[in-house]
Amino acid sequence: MGEVYLAVDTRLDRRVALKVLAPSLAGDPQFVQRFHREARAASSLSHPSVCVIHEVGETDDGRPFIAMELLAGETLEDRLKSGPLPVMEIIDIGSQIADALDAAHAKGIVHRDIKPANVSVNDRRQVKVLDFGLAKRIAGVDDAEALCRSSLGTTQTGMVLGTPYYMSPEQALARPVDHRSDIFSLGALLYELVTGRPPFQGSNLGDVIQRIVHIQPDAMVRFNYDLPSELERIVRKCLEKSSDRRYQTTRELVV
């Protein structure tokens, strides 16, 4: 969707990350709307594990931009290039992500694209959840029960949104989703942190979707003998095909 630059806020003399909508998309109202939705979703959240939005504006040539917190550290995608993470680190990181999602869900915001590339971790193991570009907000939702009942839908009817390896079954089938879809995606992320590989792999998109919807992933202990059985149980519950069988709130998962 965009290009990200290292920039300087000359008024406050600080370095920021400047995300600018790509020139090829700046004339498309749908993408401009999604870009602004990302800014609104992220800026409405006040949580230590959510990337801070400083400012929204337009460039001289009319392209929307978001000025956001410049993060130290690296994404989980980069961390995974060295293989699975230690168990205690996974528990710490997973708890922080779940807590950030809990804050978002409490405001009626579902991220819909939780994946290793959208989570940054610094040297102090502090997590930041990035890129609310697919997030959708439900107006007036102020409690978990109402959010659970509400339908988020997709940007366009039948459009599959998200990153294939981490999509929930309902996302993969382009069906309405709620906050429990994020819980599935977090489960897929935790699975990869433990094993070094996504839970659902295939040679093409159709194969991946087939596995997400119908196939149980391999036992994680096959790839990590140090895995506590309780952590495998928690991840398995996140990855239930039916959203009714997953954790019903991210607060429950945090606990």
N, C-alpha and C positions, 0 to 999 in steps of 0.2 A: 504493500500500500504506500509506503513512504521511504524517504531517505532520512537517515539520522546523522546529524553533524555534532561534533564537539564545538561549542560556541561559548562566548563570554557575554554575560549580562553586564553591560558597561555601567548601568546605574548602581548596581549593588556589588560590582566587582567580584563576580563569582562565575565559575565555570558551570555550564549546564549542558544537557543533551537537548538538541533541537531537532524535533521530528517534523519534517515537511512533507506534505502530500505530494506524491510523484506527479510530474508535469502531465503525464499521459492520463491521469485520473482526476486532475483538478477541475476538468470541465464536466465530470460525471456527477450529477446531484446525489446519486446513491452513495458513492464513495465519500463525497464531502460530508454527507449526513453521518456515515459510519465514523468518519474521522472525528467529527464534533461529538458524537456519542461516546467515543473512547475518552475524550477529555472530560465530558460531563460525569461519566461513571467514575473515573479515577479521582477526579477532584472532589467528588461528594463524599469520599471515604477518608477518614482520619484514623490511620492505623500504622504502627511502626513497620509493618511488613508489606505496605503498599507504596509503590513509587509515587513521590510527591509531584503534583502538577503546579508549576509556578505561574504560567501565563499561557493564554491562547490568543492568537492574532493571525495576521495575513502578511505575506511577503510583499515586496514592491510590485511583483507581477501577479498578485492576487491569489497566491497559493496559501491555504490554511497551514498554520504551524502550531505545534505544542512545545513549549519550553518546559522541560522536566528535570527533576533531580538527576545529577550525574552520579552514577553509582560506581563505587570501587568494587573490585572482586570479579567474579566470572559467573556465567550461567551454568546451570546444572548440565546442560548439553555439553559444554566444554569439560566440566568435571568428569563426566561419564566416559570421555575418551581414554581415561586412565583405568577404567574398569569400575566395578561396583564400589559403593561407599561403605565405610564401617557402620555396623548396625546402630550404635548409639548416635552417630551423626545423622543417620537416616531418620531416627525417631525424633531428634531435635528439629531437623529441617521440615519433616512432615507435619509436626505439631504447629510450627510457625505458619506454614502454608494454610493448614486447616483453620487456624485462628483468623488469618486474613480473610479467607473465604467466608467464615462465619460472620465477620463484620459486614462483608458485601451482601451476603444473603439477608441479613437483618434489615438492610435498606432496599431489598427487592431487586438486587443486582446479581445476575448469574454470569460468570466469566465466559464460559463456553469454549475456552481454548487453553486449558491448563496443560502444560507440557514442559519438558526440561528447558527449552529455549526461552520460556517466559518466566523463569525463576532465576534470580541472581542471588549469589551468596558471597559475602565478603570474608576476609580473613578471620573475623570474630564469629563466624557462622551465623551472621544476621541475614535473614531472608528478605528479599523484596520481590513481590509479585508484579509482573509487568504486563503491558499490552492488553488493555480492556477493549480492543478493537472489535471483538465479537460480542461484547457484553450487551445485555439487554435489560432494561429496567421495567418493572411493573409499577405503574402509577398507583399510589395509595396503599401499597403493601407495607404493613408495619408489624406483622407477626408471622412466625414460621408456618403456622397452620394455613393461613391465607396464601402464602407463597407456594406451599405444597399443592394447593388446589388450583393455582393459577396456571394458565398456559402461556409459555413464552413464544412458542412458534419459531419461525425462521424469518430472515429478512425478506425472502421471496418464497412463495408457496413451492414446496418440493425441493428447495435448494439445500444441499448438505453443507453445513457450516462447521468449521473446526479442522483440526489436524488429524488425518485418518488413524494413526496408531493409538491415539488417546481419546477418540470419540466414544461416547456412550452408545449402547444399542439404539436408543431412541434418536440420538443425533445421526447415527449412521443411516437410519431409515427415514431421515428427514421428517420425524414426528415432533410434536410439541415437547419441549423439555422444561424442567424446573431445576431447582438447586441440587437435586440428587444426581443430575448429570455431571456436575462438577465433582461430586464425591466419587463417581466412577472414574473420571479422568485423573483425579488425584490418586486413586488406587492403581491405575495404570502407570503413573509416574513413580509411585513407591515401588511397584514391582520391578521397574527398570533400575531404580537405585540399588535394589537388593541383588538383582541378577546380572545387570549390565546389558540387558536386552528388553525390548518392549514385549508385553504379554501376547500381543496379536501381530503376527507378521505374515506377509504374503507377497507373491510376485507381482500383484497388481491391486488396484483399489478394490475391485470386486471381491478378490480373495480375502483381503484384510477385513472388509465389511462382513463377509460370510463368517469369519472366525469371531469377530466381535459379537455378532448376533447369536451364533449357535455353538461355538466351541469353547470349552474351558481351557484356560492357559495351563502350561506345564507347571508342576509343583515347583515352587521357588527353591526348596531345599536341594533340588537336583543341581542347582547352579551355585548355591552358597550354603555350605555345610554348617556355618556358624549361625544360621538364621534361627531365632527363637520361634517355637511353634505358635506362640501367641501373636507375634507380629504377622506370621503367615495367615493366621485366622482373621486378623483385622483387615489385611489387604484383600483377602478372598471375599470378605463381606462387602467391601467397597466395590468389588468387581462382579457382584451379582447381576445377572442379566435383567431381572425385574427390579425396577426402582423401588418397589415396595419391600424388597428383601434386603436392600442396602441399609446403611445408617440413614435415619430419616432426617437428621440435622448434622451439620458439621460440628456443632457443639458436642453432640454425642460422640462423634469421632475423636475430637480433641481429648475428651475425658478418657 
